[in-house]
Amino acid sequence: MTATTSEHSATGLTATGFRPPESPAPTDLHGPVIDWFGEHARDLPWRRPEAGAWGVMVSEFMLQQTPVSRVLPVYEQWLARWPRPADLAAEPPGEAVRAWGRLGYPRRALRLHGAAAAITERHGGDVPKEHAQLLALPGVGEYTAAAVASFAYGQRHAVLDTNVRRVFARAFGGREFPPTATTAAERRLARAVLPEEDATAARWAAATMELGALVCTARKPDCENCPIMDLCAWRRAGSPAHDGPPRRGQSYAGTDRQVRGRLLAVLRDAVGPVPQATLDAVWDEPVQRARALDGLVADGLVEPLENGVYRLPQGRSPAM
């Protein structure tokens, strides 16, 4: 059913204070947000019909903690090389790590390779439609399963990424930022405000995500160009900054992440196995370098061979 005031009371959203009295009714927001999306949505390759479910899945893996501008060239190269899950599954997981390039968080490449292998083995090479089947794939969590089911198959699911959570915190909760981690209350709200029809709900999911990415941003929200400015609980409350500034990401310079990135860059660029001495040259501090290399091996991103040489993994992707 479409969310109503009585439904919110039944779920506890109003009674517990999660949704303040000045919060708008969801049905008042559906039309303006979806209409705005129809006019302002970016033309992204994974939104085109030809992308298919596999293209949507690849984009969702790549876009985690990574901006669209960095994902676009890697995404296009990836789909040109591996247009179907079976194409990726047929190659060693190390090739997925190599093609991942500098997107960061390279374990996502192994997870995507593992998902492709499972899709090939269990589903005849087609990305499954059922949410439960998607969730059962290695490396696929609740968010990715909901996103693929919604964006690829037009199903009704609550899709909660950082952008959507921020839109909901402001529009419904009157707060500048959502909690650090996704809460059960946020999930209840996301389900409660979904439009009734599957296709409209899927459109709403994409529209709220885009609104958070382009207008309701973390640092400089463009409230004057927001389609729900006059309905937003946070705006109507005077845009209070009681939740603190946007959280800053961890510094990269000098961290183990930077060392891991340099080690992986050498292995990605190499034609064959790489000797220890070559890897030693990428970072002066031996203890941190050894720790980073051991971490890459433990994560399945690097494979040690005899005589102190290393390569990208050639066996099956580890279950994640």
C-alpha positions in Angstrom: 0.0 0.0 0.0 1.1 3.6 -0.5 2.5 5.0 2.7 0.0 7.1 4.7 0.0 8.8 8.0 -1.7 5.9 9.6 0.9 3.5 8.1 3.7 5.6 9.6 2.0 5.4 13.0 1.7 1.6 12.6 5.4 1.4 11.9 6.3 3.6 14.8 7.9 6.3 12.6 5.7 9.1 14.0 5.0 7.7 17.4 8.7 7.3 18.3 9.6 10.7 17.0 11.7 9.4 14.1 9.5 11.4 11.7 8.8 14.8 13.2 5.3 16.4 12.9 6.5 18.8 10.1 7.7 15.9 8.0 6.0 15.7 4.6 3.7 12.9 3.5 5.6 10.5 1.2 2.9 10.8 -1.5 3.6 14.5 -1.7 7.2 13.9 -2.6 6.9 11.1 -5.1 5.7 13.2 -8.0 8.0 16.1 -7.7 11.1 14.0 -7.2 10.3 11.6 -10.0 9.4 14.4 -12.4 12.7 16.2 -11.5 14.6 13.0 -12.3 12.9 12.7 -15.7 14.3 16.2 -16.6 17.7 16.2 -14.8 18.9 12.6 -14.7 22.4 12.1 -16.1 22.8 10.0 -19.2 24.9 7.2 -17.7 25.7 4.0 -19.6 24.3 1.7 -16.9 21.0 3.4 -17.1 20.5 2.7 -20.8 18.4 -0.3 -21.8 21.3 -2.0 -23.5 23.3 -2.2 -20.3 21.1 -5.0 -19.0 21.3 -6.5 -15.6 25.0 -7.4 -15.9 25.8 -3.8 -16.7 23.8 -2.6 -13.7 25.6 -5.0 -11.5 29.0 -4.0 -12.7 28.2 -0.4 -12.1 27.0 -1.0 -8.6 30.2 -2.8 -7.6 32.3 0.0 -9.2 30.4 2.9 -7.7 30.8 1.9 -4.1 32.8 4.7 -2.5 34.0 5.8 -6.0 32.7 8.8 -8.0 31.1 8.5 -11.4 33.8 10.3 -13.2 36.4 7.7 -12.2 34.1 4.8 -12.8 33.0 5.7 -16.4 36.2 4.8 -18.3 36.8 1.6 -16.4 33.2 0.5 -16.7 33.2 1.0 -20.5 36.5 -1.0 -20.9 35.2 -3.7 -18.6 31.9 -4.2 -20.5 33.7 -4.2 -23.8 36.0 -7.0 -22.6 33.5 -8.9 -20.5 30.0 -8.2 -21.9 28.5 -11.2 -20.0 29.2 -12.8 -16.6 30.5 -15.9 -18.3 33.1 -13.9 -20.2 34.6 -12.7 -16.9 34.2 -16.0 -15.1 36.3 -17.7 -17.9 39.3 -15.6 -17.0 41.5 -15.8 -13.9 40.5 -13.5 -11.0 43.8 -11.7 -11.4 42.6 -10.3 -14.7 39.7 -8.7 -12.9 42.1 -7.1 -10.4 44.3 -5.9 -13.3 41.3 -4.4 -15.2 40.1 -2.7 -12.0 43.0 -0.3 -12.3 43.1 2.5 -9.9 39.4 2.5 -8.8 40.5 1.6 -5.3 39.2 -1.0 -2.9 40.3 -3.8 -5.3 38.7 -6.6 -3.4 35.6 -5.4 -5.2 37.1 -6.8 -8.4 37.5 -10.2 -6.8 33.9 -10.1 -5.4 32.6 -9.2 -8.9 34.6 -12.0 -10.4 33.2 -14.4 -7.8 29.7 -13.2 -8.5 30.2 -13.7 -12.2 31.4 -17.3 -11.6 28.4 -18.1 -9.4 26.0 -16.5 -12.0 27.5 -18.7 -14.7 27.4 -21.9 -12.6 24.0 -21.4 -10.9 22.0 -19.3 -13.3 23.1 -20.2 -16.8 25.0 -17.0 -17.2 22.1 -14.6 -16.6 22.0 -12.3 -13.6 19.1 -13.6 -11.5 15.9 -11.6 -11.0 14.9 -12.7 -7.6 16.2 -10.6 -4.7 17.0 -13.7 -2.6 19.0 -15.2 -5.4 20.9 -12.0 -5.9 21.6 -11.8 -2.2 23.0 -15.4 -2.3 25.7 -14.5 -4.8 29.2 -14.1 -3.3 30.1 -10.5 -2.6 26.5 -9.2 -3.0 25.1 -7.5 0.1 21.6 -6.1 0.8 22.2 -2.8 -0.9 23.6 -4.4 -4.2 20.9 -7.0 -4.3 18.2 -4.3 -3.9 19.8 -2.0 -6.4 20.1 -4.7 -9.1 16.6 -5.9 -8.6 15.3 -2.4 -8.7 17.4 -0.7 -11.5 17.7 -3.8 -13.7 14.4 -5.5 -13.2 12.1 -2.6 -12.1 11.2 -4.3 -8.8 10.0 -2.6 -5.6 12.9 -2.5 -3.1 14.3 0.0 -0.7 17.6 1.1 -2.1 19.6 2.8 0.6 23.0 4.3 -0.4 24.7 7.3 1.2 22.9 9.8 -1.1 19.4 8.4 -0.4 20.0 8.2 3.3 21.0 11.9 3.3 17.9 12.9 1.3 15.7 11.0 3.7 17.4 12.4 6.8 16.7 15.9 5.6 13.3 15.5 3.9 11.7 13.3 6.5 13.8 13.5 9.6 14.7 17.2 9.6 18.4 16.3 10.2 21.3 17.5 8.2 23.1 14.1 8.0 22.1 10.5 8.6 23.7 8.3 11.3 27.2 7.0 10.7 25.9 3.5 9.9 22.5 2.5 8.4 20.0 1.9 11.2 16.9 -0.3 11.4 14.8 2.9 11.6 16.2 4.1 8.3 15.4 0.8 6.6 11.8 0.9 8.0 11.4 4.5 6.7 12.8 3.6 3.3 10.3 0.7 3.0 7.4 2.8 4.3 7.8 5.6 1.8 8.1 3.4 -1.3 5.4 4.0 -4.0 3.0 1.1 -4.4 3.7 0.2 -8.0 6.9 -1.7 -8.8 7.9 0.5 -11.7 7.2 3.7 -9.8 9.1 2.4 -6.8 12.1 1.6 -9.0 12.0 5.1 -10.5 11.7 6.6 -7.0 14.8 4.7 -5.9 16.8 6.0 -8.8 15.4 9.5 -8.5 16.2 9.9 -4.8 19.7 8.6 -5.4 20.3 11.2 -8.1 18.8 14.0 -6.0 21.3 13.3 -3.3 24.2 13.1 -5.8 23.4 16.3 -7.7 21.3 18.6 -5.4 21.0 17.4 -1.8 24.8 17.0 -1.5 26.8 16.7 1.7 28.8 19.9 1.6 26.8 22.4 -0.4 23.2 21.4 -0.8 21.5 23.3 -3.7 18.2 23.8 -1.9 17.0 26.5 -4.2 17.0 24.0 -7.1 15.5 21.2 -5.1 12.1 20.0 -6.3 10.9 19.4 -2.7 12.5 22.5 -1.0 9.1 23.7 0.3 8.3 20.2 1.7 11.7 19.3 3.2 11.5 19.0 7.0 15.1 20.1 7.4 14.6 23.2 5.2 11.4 24.1 7.0 13.2 23.8 10.3 15.7 26.4 9.2 18.4 23.9 8.0 19.9 23.3 11.5 23.5 22.1 11.5 23.0 20.1 14.7 24.6 16.8 13.4 28.0 18.3 12.7 29.9 18.6 9.4 30.2 15.9 6.8 32.5 13.2 7.9 35.9 13.3 6.2 37.4 10.2 4.7 40.6 8.7 6.1 43.9 10.3 4.9 45.5 8.3 2.1 49.1 9.4 2.1 51.4 7.2 4.1 48.8 4.6 4.9 48.9 0.9 4.3 46.3 1.5 1.6 48.8 3.6 -0.3 51.4 0.9 0.0 49.0 -1.7 -1.1 48.1 0.4 -4.1 51.7 0.8 -5.1 52.4 -2.9 -4.8 49.3 -3.8 -6.8 50.2 -1.3 -9.5 53.5 -3.1 -10.1 51.8 -6.4 -10.3 49.1 -5.1 -12.6 51.6 -3.7 -15.0 53.8 -6.8 -15.1 53.5 -9.4 -17.8 54.5 -12.2 -15.5 55.4 -12.9 -11.9 57.3 -10.2 -10.0 60.3 -10.8 -7.8 60.4 -9.6 -4.2 63.2 -7.2 -4.9 61.0 -5.3 -7.4 58.2 -5.0 -4.9 60.7 -3.9 -2.2 61.5 -0.9 -4.4 58.1 0.7 -4.2 58.2 1.6 -0.4 61.2 2.3 1.8 59.8 1.3 5.2 60.2 -2.5 5.3 57.8 -3.4 8.2 54.9 -1.4 6.6 55.7 -2.8 3.2 55.7 -6.4 4.4 52.5 -5.8 6.3 50.8 -4.4 3.2 52.0 -7.3 1.1 50.9 -9.9 3.6 47.5 -8.2 3.7 47.2 -8.4 -0.1 48.0 -12.1 0.0 45.5 -12.7 2.9 42.8 -10.9 0.9 43.4 -13.1 -2.2 44.6 -10.2 -4.3 48.2 -11.4 -4.6 49.4 -15.0 -5.0 52.9 -15.9 -3.6 54.9 -18.4 -5.6 58.2 -20.2 -4.9 61.5 -18.4 -4.9 60.0 -15.2 -3.5 58.0 -14.1 -6.5 54.4 -12.9 -6.6 51.6 -12.6 -9.2 48.0 -11.6 -9.5 45.7 -14.6 -8.5 45.1 -17.3 -11.0 42.7 -19.6 -9.1 39.1 -19.1 -8.1 38.0 -16.0 -6.4 37.7 -16.5 -2.6 34.2 -16.7 -1.2 33.3 -13.3 0.3 
